[in-house]
């Protein structure tokens, strides 16, 4: 329980306190969301407070003055879980309660009944990658227990029965749907298997009650989709396996932390320093950018009112005079590396993280200002960077970029992806995504973005997947008077979108219904009209004829 402040006039606000803070919402109306005080400083005799709005994105964090704080509802931090201090000294993390729990666990480990209960508790907690709360330790038995993690998936719409695993489905023979013996007796039975997250798009499979065994005899992704014509709506019959690797939501439940690439699954190492924006403003060419998140630029540059960047080599400088002096010596007018695509004013450059290490590191530092969930790796050797630029008489100006691992064991075709704020909401993000899949097509692979996706990245990918798949389904033509047919694998091969992402997109769009023993994809008039309007607005497209790209087999190269 938190203590409430009785006398607001005599109370000193410290780090970790929570209270309502005045801010403007999107409609420019006043609101008082609850916020946490992360830091306090004094400038010209006036106190400023750095606040994080609870349940809001960190990019909205800001410095506020005392007149925006509602002191009457001040909540002090808990004594046993103080907010970490900047220097990380004692008090930043409670250690004694953790030791007490460990010693208590050791004393009870010898009881077989308790061991069984602990093992059961461990199994139930496996799917969640969220670290335990500070000061607490999950009970774990002494000996190792082999457990099978639950599969994170996005199940179909409520009328659709549960689906087999991808491995089973890909090997299964095609059975007539009338032989399906695993349909649920009621809708409630089906709904017991899934639990919705807050955004209603991602669900976790919960094991069925004991004694209920179900056969997985549905057809796999090779099962033909039959497109039915009803005036304008279209339908398709298809058997769908659940997505294994698809993270169609930012639910924060990755199956396991990755030790490669740039993914950060465990946020328990965050401290106050990295939770606060440290750069006030960045000048990049003709744009001034206000960073959203922390980026590890040198400490001496974080006190400057403006950080200056060369827009061609991305070198950071402390003053405008230093930038002007640098521009007289900098010969670059485009990103280093090979130009592999050009159409109109849009160009893409491929940059090797080993050959152009300084540029790659500077690009990562800039990108970290706008990407919160990715960590920064100074070792850029394992990565390729694809920078999109816009050309004018002064040179090639950076618009956005994406990076990918030279060798990805998880079929990731994107590690980080970013469109710089001045170019957002203009179709460039979707163009970056489309380009990443065009590269996958040339490589002859299917790809998927590295998880977890940011909130903006998730929206862009969902939109791209939806438009790409609907484009294919609507272009299907009847053959010999019969309904057109297509399989999930064929959609995946045409688009290079991983089949788990194809399935999750169909489920997100709520196109799947169960009709007369078959899975039916129904394209309603609203979906068709909405898709046509969206495609009319999408002016920027990748032209495969303008792509000059030869993939390299990095596994055969002794050195990158």
N, C-alpha and C positions, 0 to 999 in steps of 0.2 A: 504493500500500500504506500502511496505517496502522501506526503504531508502537504497541507494547503497553507498558503501564507495568509496570516490574519491581518497583519499590519503592513500594507503595501508600501507605505512611505518610508519605513525604516529598514526594509528588507534589501539585502544586496543580492543581485542576480549573479549567479555563478554558472560555469559551464555544466551542462547536464540538466539544467532547469527546463521545464516545459510550461508554456503559457500560450494563449491565443495571440496572434500577431495580425495586424491589419495589412491587407494586400488587395490589389485589384484583380478581379477575375477576367475571363475573356470578353465579357460584356462590359468591362470597365466599371463594374459594380463593386462596392466595398464588401469584403468578407473577412471573417476572423478564424482562419484554420489554426489548429493546434500546431505549435512549432517547438523544436528543441534548440536550446542555445548551445552552439558548438564552440564559440570563441567570443571573447570580450576584449576590446581595445579602446584606448582613449586618444582622440585626435583633436588638437586645439581646445583642450579642456572639455570636450564633449564625448560621452561614451557611445560606442557603436557595438552592436551585437550581431554576430554572424548566426543566422537561423536556418534550420532545415525544417521545411514544412512536412509534418508527418503524413505519410501516404501520398506525397507528391514527388515528382521526379526531382532528382538532385540538381538538375540544371536551373531550377527555380530558386535555389538557395541564394541568399543575399545578405548584405549588411543593412541593418535597420537602426533607426534612432529610438530613443526611449519613448517618444510620444506615440509610437506604433505598437507598444506593448500593453496588453491588458493585465496590469499587475494584480488585479483582484482575484484572478484565477491562476496565480503562480503555483506550480508544483515543483517541489524540490526533488532532486535525484535520490534514488534509494541508496542507503549507506553501503549495502553489501554489493552493489554493482555500479560503482562510480564510473562516470564517463572517462575514457582514457585521456591522459594528459599529453601535451605535445612532446615532452621529453621522454615519455614512455617509462617513467620511474615508478616507484611503488604507488599503488593505488590505481594504476591503469588497468590491472586485471586482478580480480580476487583469486588468490591461490590457495588459501587455507581451506575454504569450503570444498574445493576440488580434492584436496588431500584427504579430507575427512570422508568423502564419499568413497574414495578408492580404498581406504583402510577398512571401511565398513563392508565393502564388497568382498575383500579378502577373507574376512571373518565368516562370511556366510557361504563362501564358495564350496565348502565341504558338504553342504546339504543337497542331496540329489534332487529333492522336490523343487528347491529353489533354483538349481541349475536348469531344470526343465523349463521352469517359468521364465528364467532369463533368456534361454534359447528362443522361446516363443516370442518374447518381447523383441529380441534382436531381429528375428525374421520379419516382424511387422514393421520395423523401422527402417528396413533396408532401402525401399524405393526412394525415400526422401534424402536428398543430398544436403539439406539444410543443416548447418552445424548446430550442435546442442547449445543451449543458452549458457552464458558464462557462469562459472561457479557450479555447474552441474556436469556429471559424467554419466554416460549411458552405462547401464549394468552390462558387463560382458563376462562370460565364463572364462575359466583359466585355459581350457583346451580349445583348439580351433574348431569351429562349427562350420561345415560346408553348407552354404545356403544358396538358393536360386533366387536372384532378384526378380521382382515383378516387372513385366514389360510395360514401359510407358507407351500409351497409345491413345489415339483419338478414335473412339468407336463411332459407328454410324448413327444415323438418326434413330429415334426411339423405335419405329416399327421394324428396324432391321435386326435380325438375330445376330448373336456374337459370331465372330469370324475366326478361322484357324490362323495359326502362325504363318509367317511368310515361307519358312522352310517347308512346312507341311503342304502349304497351298501350291508352291511351285512344283512339288513332286507329285501332287495328287492327280489322279485321273479325273476326267470330267464326268460327273454323275448328273443324271436328270434331277432337277430340283425337287420333284415329287418324292424322291427317295430320301430326302432330308429328314432324318429322325430326331433332329436336335432342336427343333423350333420350340419356343417357349410357350407354356400354357397360357400365359397372360402377359400383358405389357409390364406389369409390376415385376414379374420374374426377371425380365430383361433389364429393367431399370436398377435392379439390385446389384448388377455387375459393375456399374460405373458410378463414379463420383465426380461431379462437376467442379471445376475451379471457378473463381470469381468471374472470369470473363466468358464462361460458358462455352469455350471452344476446346479446351483440353480436358481429358478425363483419364483417370488411372484405373486399370483393370484390377478388380478386387477378386480374390479367388472364390469360386463357387462353393456353396455349402457342402459339407462332406456327404458322400453317398450319391451325389448327382454327377454322373460321368456322361460326357457328351462326345459324340464322334465328330471328327473333323473331315467330313466327306464332301465339302464344297469344292467346286472347281477353283483353280488358281488364277493367277493373273493372265494366263494364256487363254482363259475361257472367252469365247467370242461375245462382244457386246452387240446386241440386236437393237437397232434404232427403229422405233415405232413412230409413225407419222399420225398425229391427230391435229389436222389443220395446221396450226403453227407450232404448238408444243411438240417436243420430241422426247422419246424415252429410250432407254437402253437397258438391256439385261446383262448383268455382270456379277461375278463372284469376286469379292474383295478380301484379300488378307489384311491384317492390321499392320499399320506402319510401325517399323521397329526403330528406325533412326530419326523419324520425322519429329521435329519439335515445332509443332504448329502454333505454339504459344510461348510466351515468355513466362512460363510457370515456375522457372527456377528449379526444376527437378531433373537435371541431367542424370543419366544412368550411372556414370562414374567419372571422376575427375580425369582429364587428359593431361599427360605429361609433355605433349608436344604442341606445336602451334602456338596460338595466342589466346587460348580460352582460359578464363578465370572462373572456376566453379565455386571456390571457397572464398567467401568475402570476410572470413573471421579475422584476417590479418589487417583489415582496415584500421587506421588510426585517425585521430583528429586531423593530422596534417593532410593526408590523402583524401579526406572527405571534404576538404575546403578548396574552392577555386583559388589558385595562387597567381594567376595572370589576369590583370585587369582588362587589358585590351591588346589586340594584335593588329598591326597594319601590314597587309599583304597586297602589294600592288595598289590598285585604286580602291580597295575595300578595307574597312576596319571591322574586325570580328571581335565579338564579346564571347570569350570561352564559356563553355558549359560546365566543365569538370576540371579536376586537377591534372596537371601534366608536369613531369619531372624536369623542367628546364632548370638551368643552374640557379642556385639560390640568390645570387646577386642580381639576377634579372627580374625576380618576382616583386621587387619593390618599385619597379619603374611604372609610370602611368601608362606607357605604351611600349610594347615590344615590337621591334621592326624586323620583318622577314623579307629576304630577297625572294621575289615570286618565281624565280627561275631555278635557283639552286637551293632555296628554302633555308639558307643560312640565317641564324638569328643574330641581331645586332642591338646594341643598347640605345642608340640615338639615331636621329635622322641624318646627322652629319656622317656618322659611321656608315650608314646605308648608302649615302651618295658617294662616299669614297669607295665603297665596295663595288658599286655598279660600274665605276670606271674601269675596274679590273676584271669583273665577271663577264666572261665571253658567252655564257649560256643564254640562249633565247628560247629554249625548250627543255623539257626534262631530259636527262642523260638516258642513253639506251636506244633501242630500235623503235622507229615508228612503224607499227604493224597495221594501222588502219587510218584511212583518211577519207572523209566524205564531206564536202562543203567545208565548213569551218571546224568540224569536230575531228579530232585526231586522238589515237591511243598510242601510248609508248610503253614498251615492255622493258622493265628495269630489273636487272639481276641484283639481289640483295648482297651478293658477295663482291661483284665487280664495282658496284656503286654504293659502297657502304655508307659514306657520309650523307649522301642524298637520302638514302633509305631511312637512316636514323632520324634525320631532320623531318622527313615525312611522317614517321611514327610519332614524333614529339608533337607535331601539329595536329595529327589525327586524334591523339589522346585527349586533346582539349575538348573534343566533341563525342568521344566514345568512352562510356563509363565502365562497361562490363569487360573490356579487353585490357590485358596488361601490356606493358611495353617491353619488348625484348631488344636489347642492344645487339644481340647476335642475329643479324638479319640474313645471314648466309643461306638458311634453308628456305627462303621465301623469294617469290617473284612478285613484283609490283606492277600493276597496270594502271597508268595515270591517264585520265581523260582530260583533254585540253580544248580550249576554244581559241581559234587563231584570229589575230588582227594584225595591223601594220607594225605593232611593237613586238610581237612574238606570240608564243603559245602559252596561254594563261591557264593555270590549273583549275579545274572545275570539281574534280573528285577523283577517287581511286578505289581499287580493291586489291587486296593481296591474296596470294594462295601459296600453299606449300608446294615445293618442287616434287615431293613424294608424299602423298596422303594415303594412309592405310584405310581411312574411313570414307573415301570417295568425296572428300570435301573439295569443291572447286572455288570456294571463297573463304578466306580466314577473317579479314576485316573489310568492311565496305563503308564508304563515306562519301556523301556529297556535301561540299562546303556550304554553310548557311546561306551565302548570297545567291546560290544557284538552286536552292531547294524549292520544291513545289513547281518545278518547270519541266519535269519529265526526265531529268538527267539520272535520277536514281534508278528508274526502270531501265534506262539505256545501259547503265553499268551492269545491271543484272542480266539483261539480254546478251550483252557482250560476253559475260562469263560463261553463259550457256553455249554461245557460238564457239568459244574456244573448246568447250567440252565436246561439241559435235565434231570439230576437226580432230580432236584426240580420240574420237570413237568411244567415249565414256559417258556414263550418266553421272551427274554431280549434284551436290546439295551444299548449302551454306553451313559453315561451322556454327554450332550451337553453344551458348544461347544467343538468340537474336535480340537486338535492342528493340524498344517499342516501335521506333520509326522504321527500322529494318524489317520487322515482322510485317508491318502494314504494306511495305513496298513489295516484299516477296509474296504475300498473300494475293495482292492485286495482280502481280505478274503471272503467277501460277494460274489464277482464275481466268485471266484473259487468254493465256496461251492454250489452256485445255479447252475452253469454250470455243475458241477459234477452230480447233480441230474437229470437235464434235459437230459444230454447225456446218462445216464444209463437207461432211460425209455425204456421198451420193448413193442412191439405191442402185443395186446391180441386178439385172435380169428380173426386174419387177419385185425383187425381194428387199427386205429392209437391210440397210447397210450395217456392216459389222466391223468391230474393232476390239482389240484386247488392251488390257492395262499395259502389258509389255510393249505393244506397238506404240501407244501414246508416249511411253517413256523413251523409246528409241527415236521417235520423231523429234521430240522436244529436248532430249538429254536431261530431262527432269527425273530424278530418282523416283522409282515407282511408289515408295512410301509417301513422297510428297504429292504425287498424283492422287493417291487414295485419300490422304488427309484433306486435300483441297476439295475433292468431290464431297467429302463428308462435311467440311466447313460450309460449303455452299448449300448444304442440305438438299442435294439433288437425289439422294438414294432413297428408294422406297422398296418395300417387299410386296410383290404383286404376283399372285398365282404361282407361288413356289419359286419365284426368281427375283433377283435383285434388279430393280429398274432405276435407271437414271432419267429423271424427268426434267426437261428444260421448259419452264413455263414461259408465257409471253413476257412477263415482267423481267425475267432473267435475260431473255433474248434481246428485249428492247434496251435494257440497261447495258448489256455488253456492246451493242451497236453504238450507243451514245458514247461509251467510254473509248471505243476504238476510233471514233471520229475525232476525239480530243487528243489522241496519241499521235502526234505529228513526228516525233523523233523515233526512228527505227534503225536497227543495224542492217546494213546491206552486206550480205556474205561475200558478194563479188569484190568489195573493197577491202576485204581482210586478206592480208599477206602474212601468214603465220605457219611456221613449221614446228610442230611439237618435238621436244627432245625427250629421250628416254633417260631420265636422271638416274635410274637404278644401275645403268651400265657405265656410268661415269665414275671413275675412281675419285676424282675431285671435282667439286662444283666450281 
